[in-house]
């Protein structure tokens, strides 16, 4: 049990640290975009040696990986609450489910042109909706 808790804590810590690095990377990108003195400083570091260039490219790669990882973690978490709220607001009565019989499916498969397929499927759906309305009216009349 302790090992499981340690693993969960380690994963949470990793996600937290990667998120911090992703935020630092966004800050550095914004700083490079809007600060001429910072761009000059980066240019000077770039021109010092090949190893500085390698370290800059490696740093950008690692920070980019951290940003991508953080986005993959946080976007589903943040959007899942929106999806749950949307599911709760929608009721099951709003959706209409129509199931075709085997004969109707066979007839749809036999149609060769799209216009015929649309017309045939439209007729089936209209008929099913009318049958449902009649059944609801009969049920409410009783």
N, C-alpha and C positions, 0 to 999 in steps of 0.2 A: 504494500500500500504506500509506503514511503517513497519507493522508487517511482511510482505513478505520479505522486504529488511533485516530486523533483522534476520529472519530465515535463509536466504541465507548467511548472514555474519556469523552467528553462525555455520552453517554447514561448511563453508570454513575455519573458525578458528579451528573447531574440526579436520578437515582433516589435516590442517597444523600442529597442535599440535601432533596428532597421528603420522604423518610422522617424526617429530622431535624425538619423543620417539622411533620410530622404528630405526632411525639412531643411536641413543644413544645405543640401544640394540645391534646393529651390532658392534658398537665400543667396547662395553663391551665384546662381544663374542670374537672378535679378540684379545682384550687385554688378556683375560683369556687363549686363545689358545697359544699366543706367549710370555707371560710374566710369568716367574716362580715366581717372587716376588708377583705379583697380585694373582696368584693361591694360594700361601702361605697365603696371607692376607684373601682370601675367605675361606680357610680351617680353619683359626683361628676364623673367624666369625661364621662358621658353628658349631664349637665345643663349643661356649660360652654357648648357652642355646637352649631350644626347641623353644622358641619364635623367636630367630634369624633364626633358620632353617625354621620356618613357614614364616617369612618375606622374606627370600631368595627365597623360592619356590613360594610364592605369587608374588614377584617381577618378577621372571622369567616368570610366567604365564601371568601377565599383559603385560610385554614387548613383549612376544610372540604373544599375541592377537593384540597388536598394530602393530607388524610387519606384521601379516597376513592381518589385515584390510588395512594397507597402500599398501600392494601388490595388494589386490583386487581393490583398488581405482586407483593406478597409472599404473598398467600393461595394463588395457584396454585403458586408456587415451593415453599412449605412443604407443601402437600398432595400435590404430585407425588411426593415421596419416599415418602409413605404409600401411594399408589396403586401405585408400583413394587414395594414390599415385598409388598403384597397380591397382585399379579400373580405374583410369584415363589413365594409360598406356595401359591397355587392350582395344581393340576396340570391338565393337559388331560384327564385321565381323569375328572375330577369332572363335567364338563359332558356332557350328553346332547343330541345333535342329532338331530332327527327331521325328515325331509323328506317331504312328502306328494307323491303322484303327481298327475298332471293329472286323473285320474278322481276321486280323493279330494277335490281342491280344487273340482272341479265339483259334487260332491255336497254339499260344505260350503256353497257359494254358493247352492244350491237350497233349503236349509233356511230356513224362514220364522220359526220361533220360537227364542228363545235356548236353551230347554231342549233342543230337538232338536239344535241346533248343539253344545251342550256334550256331549250324549250321543254324537253322531256323532264328534266330534273325540276324545272319550275312548276310544271303541272303536278308532279308528285308532291312537291312541298306544299303547294296550294291546297291540294286535296287533304294532305295530312293536317294542315292547320285548320281547315274547315271541319274535319272530323273531330279534332281536339276542341274546337269552339262548341260544336254541338254537344259533345260529351260534357263539357263544363256547364253548358246551359241546362242540359238534362239533370245534371247533378245538383245544380243550384235550385232548379224548379221543384225538386222533390222535398 
